[in-house]
Amino acid sequence: QREDNQMSQQNAVEVIDVSKSFGEYQALRSVSFDIRENEFFTMLGPSGCGKTTLLRMMAGFEAPDTGSLRLHDRDIVDIPPHKRRVNTVFQSYALFPHMTLEQNVAFGLENLGWEKARIKARVGEMLERVHMDQFTKRKPAQLSGGQRQRVALARALAPGPEVLLLDEPLSALDLKLRQAMRDELRSLQRDTGITFVFVTHDQEEALDMSDRIAVLGSGQVQQIGTPSQIYEEPVNRFVADFVGETNFFDVDVLEAGDHKAKVRTPFGQVIEIPAPVDVSKGKATLSIRPEKLNLGDQVQGIDFTAEVRHKHYLGGYTHYVLDASGTEIRASRRNASREGDTISVGSQVHVGFVEKSARVLAS
Ligand code: ATP
């Protein structure tokens, strides 16, 4: 097993031009991307976007119609699941109910023909690593959901896979536990140095844990990047909309080039804003996140007025739904002081944003 945690540029998994249909339905359309060795890589997308199908192909439970998959430079399409050094952790844990934790973790190692002493040592080490070493003789029914998922992780990691596939492993857990398990999963990945491929439809989970994220939509890769690239520099409307909240405005592009565009806003100003992908003259979309709008008497940058329609006080921050001449706008602001108390429903407020916090996207 590799214990080094050096980020190397070697690819652990390569997905090359993969397409897959189920009957008439095309689930994946010429999908290509690389997963680097030692990275925590997430496939994020709405239900039906094809992420589980891709994960199942990496595991060997599904084959592409066309295209290929490589694991550490070896073509794996014709290699059966049990011969790939890949293991999967499922949402449903899939532990054997009649076996103790020890037996569950040992099972795969016995099948691989490991010697008894080596199995014992490995099982102890893995259960310790997931903080379950005090429960070795219990059966899965005597454990909480979070504890079962830890055992499932120990079992999947025990043989030292080259890649660990995680299929929405946290979605059966309650909110508090899910958040705590994020840290545990992340530490486990760092400590073992194993490449993790994580599937989720939960954007917050993806942003929180991943080295890189592939956003999938309509059977295609919409964007690949670090969490902050995905959030701050979405390349299209789908990504801007699916990851986080945003406001979209129709704008006219007057000039474009060099990752910038001069646009006319619906509020009449002509401004120059960043364009993560090149846009051409004509209609486009301006995207601006709610937290990047500032409200109040002393707004910065582009300034317009709007009426406060709804106000959602959420403790640490407040969400506002505003109406700017018929356009609905969502703004949020952190409650660092109680200044926001003075913004009341029905009142007119100044809304502002600085040019560099907006993005123009092809519409
Ligand atoms: P979810 O989060 O709902 O599982 P997903 O993004 O993981 O969604 P996939 O499970 O990969 O999506 O499925 C992609 C599409 O292919 C879906 O529309 C699904 O209904 C369809 N599909 C997947 N497997 C099969 C199958 N064995 N037979 C028929 N259709 C399938």
Residues whose N, C-alpha, C, O or C-beta is under 5 A from the ligand:
A	BS01	ATP	F22 A27 P46 S47 G48 C49 G50 K51 T52 T53 L54
